[in-house]
């Protein structure tokens, strides 16, 4: 497994979390991939995936807030 290099976007505290915990987050990994902390909604959304989308048994569908992703936009590297 790769290691976390940096946070992408604002920290939970900067987004208004008083305790700075239990909040969605995005991290860039050493291998170039991204890790996301979000709410697991796999059971709720799995059956509603579009016909051309699929999920492996090892994959989960997670939700992050719109603010989390939008505030990360400037930190996401270009191709």
C-alpha positions, 0 to 999 in steps of 0.5 A: 500500500502506498503512503500519504504524501499530502492533503488535497484541499482544505483541512476539515478545521479550515472547512469549519469542523470544530474538532477537526475529526470525522470529516471527509478528506482527500489525500494524494498518495506516493504512487500518484493515486488518491485516497478519500475519506467519506461516508460509505453509501455502497449499499444505498447507491450500488443498485443505482449505478449506471449500466456502464459503471461497476464496482469490484467487491473490494471497492466502496462507494463513498460520499464527500461534501461538495465543498470538500471536492471544490476546495480541493480543485486547485490542489489536484495536479494536471495530467 
